[in-house]
Amino acid sequence: MHLPIVSVGYLAAQRLTQTGLQLKIHSRFQHAMNFMADDGHLLTLLDASRYPNLPDAVRLQLPPSWDWREMSGKLAGLDSADIWQPELRLAQAAEKPLHYATLADELGKQPVESELMLLPGGDSSKRQPLISLHDPLDQLTFQVARLVGFGRGLTPDGDDYLLGYLAALWRWQEVAAIAGHARQIRQIIAGQLVWTNDISAHYLRRALHGHFSEPLCELLALLTLSASHAQITAATQNVMQCGASSGADCLAGLLHGMRTLQTAL
């Protein structure tokens, strides 16, 4: 069966044109299939009706009964497929992250099964992420280690939270007040990836270099704009729809990163 391609993430498009690319099947799920390359990065096939664009993903038009655990097929239409690539620019020191209250309000409304305290003052029985701008290296390393691989899900709660935190800092990474902290936390996370699973490590590794999902990129693009409440709410909901709790964990990490930025800018 030929599987028409709907869109290709920009990193996937680059990889698929490489000569000698070696891919091995890593994991199969009903609506997604992962291949592992020799460099440890994944290339993912996704059902376009269920998943948004990802940097390393090929989104396909799949029959309703399709199940990657039972079927296989050939890809068709790669040459004519749309290449998805976000347009995100770095922020300037004078720019401030906006819309924190709206994002926090939307997260607070969402029923989420997470092992983390997602907002300050939340469920005290959950693990509380404690990361701040001026933490010394040993304290920051300890806090990151408590999050990497922690929690439930294919991508654990703590990993999704850290991905959101990285996303918040990414646009301000070259601003003097935040650059040192952003660089330090990237280095710490990179050194901790052996403590989580391959799939989650892949997404965190990509986040270290500013590669995020389409919903997250769209929300990040709005953070410095005078967007309407409806626009921010819709973008926030799109992020939270990712996975059972992954989107909410990610949004909580993004909000934590915004709090860090507010103390620095």
JOBELTA-V574108 format. One record per pair of residues at least 4 apart in sequence whose C-alpha atoms are under 7 Angstrom apart, sorted by sequence separation. I is the first residue (numbers start at 1). J is the second residue. D is the distance in whole Angstrom. If there is no record, write none. Layout:
# JOBELTA-V574108
i	j	d
I	J	D
I	J	D
This chain:
# JOBELTA-V574108
i	j	d
8	12	6
9	13	6
10	14	6
11	15	6
12	16	6
13	17	7
14	18	7
28	32	6
29	33	6
36	40	6
37	41	6
47	51	6
48	52	7
53	57	7
62	66	6
67	71	6
68	72	7
77	81	6
91	95	6
99	103	6
100	104	6
101	105	6
102	106	6
103	107	6
104	108	6
105	109	6
106	110	7
118	122	7
135	139	6
136	140	6
137	141	6
138	142	6
139	143	6
140	144	6
141	145	6
142	146	6
143	147	7
144	148	6
146	150	7
152	156	5
155	159	6
156	160	6
157	161	6
158	162	6
159	163	6
160	164	6
161	165	6
162	166	6
163	167	6
164	168	6
165	169	7
166	170	6
169	173	6
175	179	6
178	182	6
179	183	6
180	184	6
181	185	6
182	186	6
183	187	6
184	188	6
185	189	6
186	190	6
187	191	6
188	192	6
189	193	6
196	200	7
197	201	6
198	202	6
199	203	7
200	204	6
201	205	6
202	206	6
203	207	6
204	208	6
206	210	7
207	211	5
212	216	6
213	217	6
214	218	6
215	219	6
216	220	6
217	221	6
218	222	7
219	223	7
227	231	6
228	232	6
229	233	6
230	234	6
231	235	6
232	236	6
233	237	6
234	238	6
235	239	7
236	240	6
237	241	6
242	246	6
243	247	6
245	249	6
246	250	6
247	251	6
248	252	6
249	253	6
250	254	6
251	255	6
252	256	6
253	257	6
254	258	6
255	259	6
256	260	6
257	261	6
258	262	6
259	263	7
260	264	7
261	265	6
8	13	6
28	33	5
36	41	6
37	42	6
46	51	6
117	122	6
135	140	6
151	156	5
152	157	6
155	160	7
173	178	6
174	179	5
196	201	6
206	211	5
207	212	6
212	217	6
222	227	6
227	232	7
242	247	5
27	33	6
28	34	6
36	42	5
117	123	6
150	156	6
151	157	5
172	178	7
173	179	5
241	247	6
27	34	5
35	42	5
36	43	6
117	124	7
149	156	6
150	157	6
151	158	6
240	247	4
26	34	5
34	42	6
35	43	5
150	158	5
193	201	6
239	247	5
240	248	5
25	34	6
26	35	5
34	43	6
35	44	6
117	126	5
131	140	6
149	158	6
173	182	6
25	35	4
26	36	6
34	44	4
116	126	5
117	127	6
148	158	5
149	159	6
24	35	5
25	36	6
33	44	6
34	45	6
46	57	7
48	59	5
115	126	5
116	127	5
117	128	5
147	158	4
148	159	5
240	251	7
23	35	6
24	36	5
32	44	7
33	45	5
44	56	6
45	57	6
46	58	6
47	59	6
48	60	5
115	127	6
116	128	6
131	143	7
147	159	6
23	36	5
24	37	7
32	45	6
33	46	7
43	56	5
44	57	5
45	58	5
46	59	5
47	60	5
48	61	6
130	143	6
169	182	6
23	37	5
32	46	5
42	56	7
43	57	6
44	58	6
45	59	6
46	60	6
47	61	6
129	143	7
22	37	6
31	46	6
32	47	7
47	62	6
190	205	7
22	38	6
31	47	6
219	235	5
218	235	7
219	236	7
215	235	7
186	208	6
215	238	6
216	239	6
215	239	5
12	43	7
53	84	7
33	68	6
31	67	6
32	68	7
115	151	6
30	67	4
31	68	6
30	68	5
29	68	6
30	69	6
28	68	6
29	69	6
167	207	7
170	210	6
28	69	5
116	157	7
159	200	7
163	204	6
166	207	7
6	48	7
115	157	7
166	208	7
12	55	6
114	157	6
9	53	6
11	55	5
12	56	4
148	192	7
163	207	6
9	54	6
10	55	6
11	56	5
12	57	6
144	189	7
155	200	5
9	55	4
12	58	7
149	195	6
9	56	5
141	188	6
145	192	7
148	195	7
149	196	4
9	57	5
133	181	6
148	196	6
8	57	6
9	58	6
8	58	5
7	58	6
8	59	6
7	59	5
6	59	6
5	59	6
6	60	5
5	60	5
6	61	6
4	60	6
5	61	6
3	60	6
4	61	6
3	61	6
3	62	7
3	73	7
5	75	7
2	73	6
3	74	6
4	75	6
5	76	6
1	73	5
2	74	5
3	75	5
4	76	5
5	77	6
1	74	6
2	75	6
3	76	6
4	77	6
5	78	6
8	81	7
10	83	6
2	76	6
7	81	5
8	82	6
9	83	6
10	84	6
6	81	6
7	82	5
8	83	5
9	84	5
10	85	5
5	81	6
6	82	7
7	83	6
8	84	6
9	85	7
7	84	7
91	171	5
92	172	7
90	171	4
91	172	5
89	171	7
90	172	6
93	175	6
92	175	7
160	246	6
164	250	4
168	254	5
178	264	7
163	250	6
164	251	6
167	254	6
177	264	6
161	249	5
165	253	4
169	257	6
177	265	7
157	246	7
160	249	5
161	250	5
164	253	4
165	254	5
168	257	5
160	250	5
163	253	7
164	254	4
168	258	6
155	246	7
161	252	6
162	253	6
165	256	6
157	249	6
161	253	4
165	257	5
99	223	7
98	223	5
97	223	5
98	224	6
97	224	5
133	260	6
96	224	6
132	260	6
95	224	7
86	217	7
114	245	6
118	249	7
113	245	6
88	221	6
103	236	6
112	245	6
119	252	7
118	252	5
107	248	7
100	255	7
55	211	7
55	212	7
54	212	7
55	213	7
54	213	5
42	202	7
53	213	6
54	214	6
41	202	6
53	214	5
97	258	7
52	214	6
96	265	7
93	265	7
